[in-house]
Each structure stands twice: as C-alpha cells, then as structure tokens.
Amino acid sequence: MAFKVFEQLFRHPLTDKGLESFSKDLENARTTLGEIGEPAYCIGVGNDLR
C-alpha cells in the first residue's frame, strides 16, 4: 500500500467526523453512567499481579 493511501486512512473527513461523534457519545455516557468498569491491565507492563 502506498504511504499516501495509508496516510489518507487517518486523515479523512469521515474519520474526523466519526471520531468527533464517538468522543461526544463517550462524554455523554460518562456523564450519565460515571466511570464504569475496571481499567485494563496487561501482564508484564508494570502491574503487580502477585
């Protein structure tokens, strides 16, 4: 895949619009529901999993 085409995957008006919409929805969900769930932990990435 040409770099220009690859770059356009991330710099596209629909990508920007989708990310903006997702960010608004996420903020609304957090306002309504508060913080839900536990943060994800990865084994071997500085977490004490004893």
C-alpha positions, 0 to 999 in steps of 0.5 A: 500500500502506498504511504499516501493511501495509508496516510489518507486512512487517518486523515479523512473527513469521515474519520474526523467526523466519526471520531468527533461523534464517538468522543461526544457519545463517550462524554455523554455516557460518562456523564450519565453512567460515571466511570464504569468498569475496571481499567485494563491491565496487561501482564508484564507492563508494570502491574503487580499481579502477585 
